[in-house]
Amino acid sequence: MFSKLKQRWKVNEVRLILIISTFALGGSLCGYLGKKLMAFTNLEKGLLWFMIYIILITLLWPACVLLISIPLAQFSFFKNYLAKIWARVRGKKPVVTNIAIFASGTGSNAQKIIDRFRNSGSVNIALVVCNKPGAGVLAIAAKEQIPALIIEKSRFSSDAYIKELKNHHIDFIVLAGFLWKVPPALIQQFPSRIINLHPALLPKYGGKGMYGSRVHEAVIAAKEKESGISIHYVDELYDHGNIILQASCTVEDNETAATLAQKIHALEHQHYPQVISDLLMQIPK
């Protein structure tokens, strides 16, 4: 039972315990408040009393679990959980945007994105796409129980795995450390729905072969006083699409590629999930 709940809610053991505790404590608080309020009615316990009590606790329960969820740090989960229930009550199926994360490396940005939308009622990380069989992002996908697709360059350049993306009902693509150039076929299939994160302030230090430590080394070698990140739409050229957001950090005189990488990662983790969230809000449902 508990393993099924973990899979359904995509949470670890600790969060599952906190969620179940919130249900239990919220239910207890709801019952307690319901009885206290019923005392003001001066009704004798009977059919009418129980009918009013049931209606009362039904109305109180959402507020009680939300209240309990705050100190247990589960508010986002229960907000989305209750939103799904309300959508079912209204007879409306929630509109979900399915995201595919393309990554080639360890997947630190992919993990932050997954964490951001873990319990979202409107956004689902539906697929992780990777071009390296041993990449760390695949371990993250397995841990998070997200389907993974390992791609080959020759086929990616031709049909771009569009059929597989359609099978997963992908609406939006996020490049998070993905090193291959996106082919025109994929860009045409997802117009203005593919974004990339580059570890420099474009248009400087972009283009073919400019990724990771190569970018940081070039920035330091040029004696730049600042660097940063650029989040942009993807077009047919490397690191060329319209800029969505840039954020900067200082480059110290004694900076190394490793220390600059730490600053850049902090900016990536801070801004990329938020930008994705903001963009998805603008997509017509």
C-alpha positions as YAML, in Angstrom:
chain: A
units: angstrom
residues:
- id: 1
  name: MET
  ca: [0.00, 0.00, 0.00]
- id: 2
  name: PHE
  ca: [2.68, 2.50, 1.05]
- id: 3
  name: SER
  ca: [4.86, 1.72, -1.96]
- id: 4
  name: LYS
  ca: [1.88, 2.41, -4.25]
- id: 5
  name: LEU
  ca: [1.28, 5.74, -2.53]
- id: 6
  name: LYS
  ca: [4.96, 6.65, -2.98]
- id: 7
  name: GLN
  ca: [4.70, 5.92, -6.69]
- id: 8
  name: ARG
  ca: [1.39, 7.71, -7.09]
- id: 9
  name: TRP
  ca: [2.49, 10.85, -5.28]
- id: 10
  name: LYS
  ca: [6.17, 10.60, -6.36]
- id: 11
  name: VAL
  ca: [7.52, 11.14, -2.83]
- id: 12
  name: ASN
  ca: [10.15, 9.49, -0.63]
- id: 13
  name: GLU
  ca: [9.55, 7.74, 2.69]
- id: 14
  name: VAL
  ca: [9.98, 10.87, 4.81]
- id: 15
  name: ARG
  ca: [7.50, 12.91, 2.79]
- id: 16
  name: LEU
  ca: [5.04, 10.03, 2.74]
- id: 17
  name: ILE
  ca: [5.11, 9.91, 6.54]
- id: 18
  name: LEU
  ca: [4.57, 13.68, 6.72]
- id: 19
  name: ILE
  ca: [1.68, 13.53, 4.26]
- id: 20
  name: ILE
  ca: [-0.03, 10.69, 6.12]
- id: 21
  name: SER
  ca: [0.54, 12.54, 9.40]
- id: 22
  name: THR
  ca: [-1.09, 15.63, 7.90]
- id: 23
  name: PHE
  ca: [-4.12, 13.58, 6.88]
- id: 24
  name: ALA
  ca: [-4.39, 12.09, 10.38]
- id: 25
  name: LEU
  ca: [-3.85, 15.32, 12.32]
- id: 26
  name: GLY
  ca: [-6.04, 17.33, 9.96]
- id: 27
  name: GLY
  ca: [-8.83, 14.79, 10.33]
- id: 28
  name: SER
  ca: [-8.52, 14.84, 14.12]
- id: 29
  name: LEU
  ca: [-8.60, 18.64, 14.20]
- id: 30
  name: CYS
  ca: [-11.60, 18.63, 11.87]
- id: 31
  name: GLY
  ca: [-13.51, 16.21, 14.11]
- id: 32
  name: TYR
  ca: [-12.65, 18.18, 17.25]
- id: 33
  name: LEU
  ca: [-13.75, 21.52, 15.78]
- id: 34
  name: GLY
  ca: [-16.88, 19.94, 14.35]
- id: 35
  name: LYS
  ca: [-17.99, 18.66, 17.75]
- id: 36
  name: LYS
  ca: [-17.20, 22.00, 19.39]
- id: 37
  name: LEU
  ca: [-19.32, 23.84, 16.84]
- id: 38
  name: MET
  ca: [-22.15, 21.32, 17.14]
- id: 39
  name: ALA
  ca: [-22.29, 22.06, 20.86]
- id: 40
  name: PHE
  ca: [-23.61, 25.53, 20.00]
- id: 41
  name: THR
  ca: [-26.63, 24.06, 18.18]
- id: 42
  name: ASN
  ca: [-28.09, 22.53, 21.39]
- id: 43
  name: LEU
  ca: [-29.31, 19.61, 19.28]
- id: 44
  name: GLU
  ca: [-29.69, 16.16, 20.77]
- id: 45
  name: LYS
  ca: [-27.61, 13.48, 19.08]
- id: 46
  name: GLY
  ca: [-29.78, 11.95, 16.45]
- id: 47
  name: LEU
  ca: [-30.25, 11.79, 12.69]
- id: 48
  name: LEU
  ca: [-30.40, 15.57, 12.24]
- id: 49
  name: TRP
  ca: [-27.33, 16.06, 14.47]
- id: 50
  name: PHE
  ca: [-25.29, 13.56, 12.45]
- id: 51
  name: MET
  ca: [-26.42, 15.01, 9.11]
- id: 52
  name: ILE
  ca: [-25.37, 18.52, 10.14]
- id: 53
  name: TYR
  ca: [-22.12, 17.18, 11.66]
- id: 54
  name: ILE
  ca: [-21.17, 15.37, 8.45]
- id: 55
  name: ILE
  ca: [-21.84, 18.49, 6.37]
- id: 56
  name: LEU
  ca: [-19.85, 20.58, 8.84]
- id: 57
  name: ILE
  ca: [-16.74, 18.39, 8.88]
- id: 58
  name: THR
  ca: [-16.88, 18.09, 5.09]
- id: 59
  name: LEU
  ca: [-16.60, 21.87, 4.91]
- id: 60
  name: LEU
  ca: [-13.99, 22.07, 7.68]
- id: 61
  name: TRP
  ca: [-11.68, 19.30, 6.45]
- id: 62
  name: PRO
  ca: [-9.91, 21.20, 3.61]
- id: 63
  name: ALA
  ca: [-9.09, 24.12, 5.91]
- id: 64
  name: CYS
  ca: [-7.88, 21.79, 8.67]
- id: 65
  name: VAL
  ca: [-5.49, 19.78, 6.51]
- id: 66
  name: LEU
  ca: [-4.11, 22.95, 4.91]
- id: 67
  name: LEU
  ca: [-3.54, 24.41, 8.37]
- id: 68
  name: ILE
  ca: [-1.74, 21.29, 9.59]
- id: 69
  name: SER
  ca: [0.26, 21.03, 6.35]
- id: 70
  name: ILE
  ca: [2.00, 24.37, 6.99]
- id: 71
  name: PRO
  ca: [4.15, 23.34, 10.01]
- id: 72
  name: LEU
  ca: [4.76, 19.94, 8.40]
- id: 73
  name: ALA
  ca: [5.98, 21.67, 5.20]
- id: 74
  name: GLN
  ca: [3.42, 19.90, 3.00]
- id: 75
  name: PHE
  ca: [1.30, 22.89, 2.00]
- id: 76
  name: SER
  ca: [2.11, 22.71, -1.74]
- id: 77
  name: PHE
  ca: [1.16, 19.02, -1.86]
- id: 78
  name: PHE
  ca: [-2.21, 19.55, -0.17]
- id: 79
  name: LYS
  ca: [-3.01, 22.70, -2.13]
- id: 80
  name: ASN
  ca: [-2.66, 20.73, -5.36]
- id: 81
  name: TYR
  ca: [-4.36, 17.66, -3.86]
- id: 82
  name: LEU
  ca: [-7.42, 19.70, -2.90]
- id: 83
  name: ALA
  ca: [-7.42, 21.45, -6.29]
- id: 84
  name: LYS
  ca: [-7.65, 18.05, -7.99]
- id: 85
  name: ILE
  ca: [-10.54, 17.01, -5.74]
- id: 86
  name: TRP
  ca: [-12.37, 20.28, -6.47]
- id: 87
  name: ALA
  ca: [-11.86, 19.77, -10.21]
- id: 88
  name: ARG
  ca: [-13.40, 16.30, -9.97]
- id: 89
  name: VAL
  ca: [-16.34, 17.62, -7.94]
- id: 90
  name: ARG
  ca: [-16.96, 20.21, -10.64]
- id: 91
  name: GLY
  ca: [-16.71, 17.52, -13.28]
- id: 92
  name: LYS
  ca: [-13.71, 19.13, -14.92]
- id: 93
  name: LYS
  ca: [-10.56, 17.21, -15.73]
- id: 94
  name: PRO
  ca: [-7.43, 19.18, -14.73]
- id: 95
  name: VAL
  ca: [-5.37, 20.40, -17.70]
- id: 96
  name: VAL
  ca: [-1.84, 19.06, -17.30]
- id: 97
  name: THR
  ca: [1.22, 20.31, -19.20]
- id: 98
  name: ASN
  ca: [3.68, 17.48, -19.86]
- id: 99
  name: ILE
  ca: [7.36, 18.43, -19.85]
- id: 100
  name: ALA
  ca: [10.30, 16.55, -21.33]
- id: 101
  name: ILE
  ca: [13.70, 17.33, -19.82]
- id: 102
  name: PHE
  ca: [16.64, 16.85, -22.19]
- id: 103
  name: ALA
  ca: [19.95, 16.41, -20.35]
- id: 104
  name: SER
  ca: [23.41, 14.96, -20.97]
- id: 105
  name: GLY
  ca: [25.11, 15.10, -17.56]
- id: 106
  name: THR
  ca: [24.62, 14.71, -13.84]
- id: 107
  name: GLY
  ca: [21.17, 16.25, -13.89]
- id: 108
  name: SER
  ca: [21.39, 18.78, -11.05]
- id: 109
  name: ASN
  ca: [19.14, 21.21, -12.89]
- id: 110
  name: ALA
  ca: [16.79, 18.39, -13.86]
- id: 111
  name: GLN
  ca: [16.46, 17.50, -10.17]
- id: 112
  name: LYS
  ca: [15.58, 21.09, -9.26]
- id: 113
  name: ILE
  ca: [12.94, 21.19, -11.97]
- id: 114
  name: ILE
  ca: [11.48, 17.86, -10.81]
- id: 115
  name: ASP
  ca: [11.42, 19.12, -7.22]
- id: 116
  name: ARG
  ca: [9.65, 22.31, -8.27]
- id: 117
  name: PHE
  ca: [6.77, 20.50, -9.98]
- id: 118
  name: ARG
  ca: [6.73, 17.33, -7.86]
- id: 119
  name: ASN
  ca: [3.18, 17.75, -6.55]
- id: 120
  name: SER
  ca: [1.85, 20.12, -9.17]
- id: 121
  name: GLY
  ca: [-1.68, 19.51, -10.33]
- id: 122
  name: SER
  ca: [-1.03, 21.23, -13.65]
- id: 123
  name: VAL
  ca: [2.56, 20.30, -14.60]
- id: 124
  name: ASN
  ca: [3.97, 16.81, -15.04]
- id: 125
  name: ILE
  ca: [7.58, 15.85, -15.73]
- id: 126
  name: ALA
  ca: [6.62, 13.14, -18.19]
- id: 127
  name: LEU
  ca: [9.96, 12.17, -19.74]
- id: 128
  name: VAL
  ca: [13.72, 12.48, -19.34]
- id: 129
  name: VAL
  ca: [15.64, 12.36, -22.62]
- id: 130
  name: CYS
  ca: [19.37, 11.66, -22.55]
- id: 131
  name: ASN
  ca: [22.08, 11.02, -25.12]
- id: 132
  name: LYS
  ca: [24.56, 9.34, -22.73]
- id: 133
  name: PRO
  ca: [23.69, 5.86, -21.38]
- id: 134
  name: GLY
  ca: [25.72, 6.35, -18.19]
- id: 135
  name: ALA
  ca: [24.68, 9.92, -17.37]
- id: 136
  name: GLY
  ca: [23.68, 10.75, -13.83]
- id: 137
  name: VAL
  ca: [20.36, 12.22, -14.95]
- id: 138
  name: LEU
  ca: [19.19, 8.70, -15.80]
- id: 139
  name: ALA
  ca: [19.70, 7.66, -12.18]
- id: 140
  name: ILE
  ca: [17.60, 10.64, -11.15]
- id: 141
  name: ALA
  ca: [14.87, 9.59, -13.57]
- id: 142
  name: ALA
  ca: [14.90, 6.07, -12.15]
- id: 143
  name: LYS
  ca: [14.77, 7.37, -8.56]
- id: 144
  name: GLU
  ca: [11.90, 9.69, -9.38]
- id: 145
  name: GLN
  ca: [10.12, 6.97, -11.40]
- id: 146
  name: ILE
  ca: [10.05, 9.12, -14.52]
- id: 147
  name: PRO
  ca: [10.26, 7.37, -17.91]
- id: 148
  name: ALA
  ca: [13.62, 7.84, -19.64]
- id: 149
  name: LEU
  ca: [14.50, 7.77, -23.32]
- id: 150
  name: ILE
  ca: [18.09, 7.23, -24.48]
- id: 151
  name: ILE
  ca: [18.61, 8.67, -27.95]
- id: 152
  name: GLU
  ca: [21.06, 8.13, -30.80]
- id: 153
  name: LYS
  ca: [22.53, 11.03, -32.73]
- id: 154
  name: SER
  ca: [21.81, 9.77, -36.25]
- id: 155
  name: ARG
  ca: [18.13, 9.30, -35.57]
- id: 156
  name: PHE
  ca: [17.87, 12.46, -33.48]
- id: 157
  name: SER
  ca: [19.16, 14.46, -36.45]
- id: 158
  name: SER
  ca: [16.60, 12.91, -38.79]
- id: 159
  name: ASP
  ca: [13.21, 12.34, -37.14]
- id: 160
  name: ALA
  ca: [14.20, 13.78, -33.72]
- id: 161
  name: TYR
  ca: [12.21, 11.06, -31.88]
- id: 162
  name: ILE
  ca: [9.04, 13.07, -32.47]
- id: 163
  name: LYS
  ca: [6.86, 9.95, -32.39]
- id: 164
  name: GLU
  ca: [8.12, 9.01, -28.92]
- id: 165
  name: LEU
  ca: [7.55, 12.55, -27.65]
- id: 166
  name: LYS
  ca: [3.99, 12.44, -28.97]
- id: 167
  name: ASN
  ca: [3.42, 9.09, -27.29]
- id: 168
  name: HIS
  ca: [4.26, 10.79, -23.98]
- id: 169
  name: HIS
  ca: [1.98, 13.73, -24.88]
- id: 170
  name: ILE
  ca: [4.84, 16.22, -24.47]
- id: 171
  name: ASP
  ca: [3.79, 19.88, -24.56]
- id: 172
  name: PHE
  ca: [7.03, 21.63, -23.60]
- id: 173
  name: ILE
  ca: [10.76, 20.80, -23.79]
- id: 174
  name: VAL
  ca: [13.39, 21.98, -21.33]
- id: 175
  name: LEU
  ca: [17.09, 21.62, -22.14]
- id: 176
  name: ALA
  ca: [19.06, 21.20, -18.92]
- id: 177
  name: GLY
  ca: [22.67, 20.58, -19.84]
- id: 178
  name: PHE
  ca: [21.85, 18.95, -23.18]
- id: 179
  name: LEU
  ca: [24.85, 19.14, -25.49]
- id: 180
  name: TRP
  ca: [23.44, 18.26, -28.91]
- id: 181
  name: LYS
  ca: [22.09, 20.81, -31.35]
- id: 182
  name: VAL
  ca: [18.32, 20.60, -31.63]
- id: 183
  name: PRO
  ca: [17.31, 19.72, -35.22]
- id: 184
  name: PRO
  ca: [14.86, 21.89, -37.21]
- id: 185
  name: ALA
  ca: [12.22, 19.13, -37.25]
- id: 186
  name: LEU
  ca: [11.92, 19.25, -33.45]
- id: 187
  name: ILE
  ca: [11.87, 23.06, -33.35]
- id: 188
  name: GLN
  ca: [9.09, 23.12, -35.93]
- id: 189
  name: GLN
  ca: [7.14, 20.56, -33.93]
- id: 190
  name: PHE
  ca: [7.43, 22.63, -30.72]
- id: 191
  name: PRO
  ca: [7.49, 26.30, -31.82]
- id: 192
  name: SER
  ca: [8.40, 28.60, -28.91]
- id: 193
  name: ARG
  ca: [8.10, 25.58, -26.60]
- id: 194
  name: ILE
  ca: [11.76, 24.61, -26.28]
- id: 195
  name: ILE
  ca: [14.01, 26.54, -23.92]
- id: 196
  name: ASN
  ca: [17.67, 26.26, -23.00]
- id: 197
  name: LEU
  ca: [19.90, 27.30, -20.14]
- id: 198
  name: HIS
  ca: [23.38, 28.59, -21.04]
- id: 199
  name: PRO
  ca: [26.09, 29.22, -18.39]
- id: 200
  name: ALA
  ca: [27.17, 32.66, -19.65]
- id: 201
  name: LEU
  ca: [25.74, 36.03, -20.58]
- id: 202
  name: LEU
  ca: [24.86, 35.58, -24.23]
- id: 203
  name: PRO
  ca: [25.69, 36.55, -26.92]
- id: 204
  name: LYS
  ca: [29.18, 36.21, -25.39]
- id: 205
  name: TYR
  ca: [30.69, 32.76, -24.92]
- id: 206
  name: GLY
  ca: [28.03, 30.82, -26.78]
- id: 207
  name: GLY
  ca: [28.10, 28.62, -29.85]
- id: 208
  name: LYS
  ca: [29.26, 25.15, -30.76]
- id: 209
  name: GLY
  ca: [31.55, 23.56, -28.19]
- id: 210
  name: MET
  ca: [30.89, 26.20, -25.55]
- id: 211
  name: TYR
  ca: [29.55, 24.36, -22.54]
- id: 212
  name: GLY
  ca: [30.47, 23.66, -18.92]
- id: 213
  name: SER
  ca: [34.01, 24.45, -17.83]
- id: 214
  name: ARG
  ca: [34.97, 25.58, -21.35]
- id: 215
  name: VAL
  ca: [32.68, 28.57, -20.93]
- id: 216
  name: HIS
  ca: [34.00, 29.45, -17.47]
- id: 217
  name: GLU
  ca: [37.62, 29.14, -18.59]
- id: 218
  name: ALA
  ca: [36.95, 31.44, -21.55]
- id: 219
  name: VAL
  ca: [35.26, 34.02, -19.31]
- id: 220
  name: ILE
  ca: [38.20, 34.01, -16.88]
- id: 221
  name: ALA
  ca: [40.78, 34.11, -19.68]
- id: 222
  name: ALA
  ca: [39.08, 37.21, -21.11]
- id: 223
  name: LYS
  ca: [39.28, 38.86, -17.66]
- id: 224
  name: GLU
  ca: [35.55, 39.50, -17.58]
- id: 225
  name: LYS
  ca: [34.26, 41.16, -14.41]
- id: 226
  name: GLU
  ca: [30.93, 39.35, -14.52]
- id: 227
  name: SER
  ca: [29.36, 36.22, -15.87]
- id: 228
  name: GLY
  ca: [25.98, 34.60, -15.39]
- id: 229
  name: ILE
  ca: [23.25, 32.59, -17.03]
- id: 230
  name: SER
  ca: [21.02, 33.07, -20.05]
- id: 231
  name: ILE
  ca: [17.65, 31.35, -20.40]
- id: 232
  name: HIS
  ca: [16.47, 31.54, -23.99]
- id: 233
  name: TYR
  ca: [14.19, 30.01, -26.59]
- id: 234
  name: VAL
  ca: [15.84, 27.48, -28.88]
- id: 235
  name: ASP
  ca: [16.15, 28.09, -32.61]
- id: 236
  name: GLU
  ca: [18.18, 26.49, -35.40]
- id: 237
  name: LEU
  ca: [21.48, 28.01, -34.19]
- id: 238
  name: TYR
  ca: [23.53, 27.26, -31.08]
- id: 239
  name: ASP
  ca: [22.68, 29.56, -28.14]
- id: 240
  name: HIS
  ca: [20.90, 32.00, -30.41]
- id: 241
  name: GLY
  ca: [17.17, 32.19, -29.64]
- id: 242
  name: ASN
  ca: [15.43, 35.12, -27.98]
- id: 243
  name: ILE
  ca: [16.54, 35.75, -24.41]
- id: 244
  name: ILE
  ca: [13.92, 35.14, -21.72]
- id: 245
  name: LEU
  ca: [16.02, 35.98, -18.65]
- id: 246
  name: GLN
  ca: [19.62, 36.70, -17.71]
- id: 247
  name: ALA
  ca: [21.12, 36.78, -14.22]
- id: 248
  name: SER
  ca: [24.69, 37.74, -13.39]
- id: 249
  name: CYS
  ca: [27.40, 37.18, -10.80]
- id: 250
  name: THR
  ca: [30.79, 38.79, -10.23]
- id: 251
  name: VAL
  ca: [34.02, 37.23, -11.44]
- id: 252
  name: GLU
  ca: [36.76, 37.76, -8.86]
- id: 253
  name: ASP
  ca: [40.43, 38.31, -9.71]
- id: 254
  name: ASN
  ca: [41.35, 34.92, -8.22]
- id: 255
  name: GLU
  ca: [38.38, 33.11, -9.78]
- id: 256
  name: THR
  ca: [38.80, 29.58, -11.09]
- id: 257
  name: ALA
  ca: [36.57, 27.62, -13.43]
- id: 258
  name: ALA
  ca: [35.47, 25.50, -10.46]
- id: 259
  name: THR
  ca: [34.53, 28.42, -8.21]
- id: 260
  name: LEU
  ca: [32.78, 30.23, -11.05]
- id: 261
  name: ALA
  ca: [30.86, 27.04, -11.86]
- id: 262
  name: GLN
  ca: [29.53, 27.02, -8.28]
- id: 263
  name: LYS
  ca: [28.21, 30.56, -8.67]
- id: 264
  name: ILE
  ca: [26.64, 29.72, -12.01]
- id: 265
  name: HIS
  ca: [24.98, 26.58, -10.64]
- id: 266
  name: ALA
  ca: [23.46, 28.63, -7.82]
- id: 267
  name: LEU
  ca: [21.95, 31.04, -10.37]
- id: 268
  name: GLU
  ca: [20.67, 28.15, -12.49]
- id: 269
  name: HIS
  ca: [18.98, 26.43, -9.58]
- id: 270
  name: GLN
  ca: [17.46, 29.70, -8.39]
- id: 271
  name: HIS
  ca: [16.06, 30.95, -11.68]
- id: 272
  name: TYR
  ca: [15.45, 28.09, -14.14]
- id: 273
  name: PRO
  ca: [12.53, 26.35, -12.36]
- id: 274
  name: GLN
  ca: [10.85, 29.72, -11.76]
- id: 275
  name: VAL
  ca: [11.19, 30.78, -15.40]
- id: 276
  name: ILE
  ca: [9.72, 27.45, -16.53]
- id: 277
  name: SER
  ca: [6.80, 27.93, -14.16]
- id: 278
  name: ASP
  ca: [6.21, 31.47, -15.43]
- id: 279
  name: LEU
  ca: [6.31, 30.38, -19.09]
- id: 280
  name: LEU
  ca: [3.91, 27.49, -18.55]
- id: 281
  name: MET
  ca: [1.41, 29.90, -17.02]
- id: 282
  name: GLN
  ca: [1.34, 31.70, -20.38]
- id: 283
  name: ILE
  ca: [0.65, 28.62, -22.52]
- id: 284
  name: PRO
  ca: [-2.95, 28.54, -23.75]
- id: 285
  name: LYS
  ca: [-4.86, 25.64, -22.18]
...
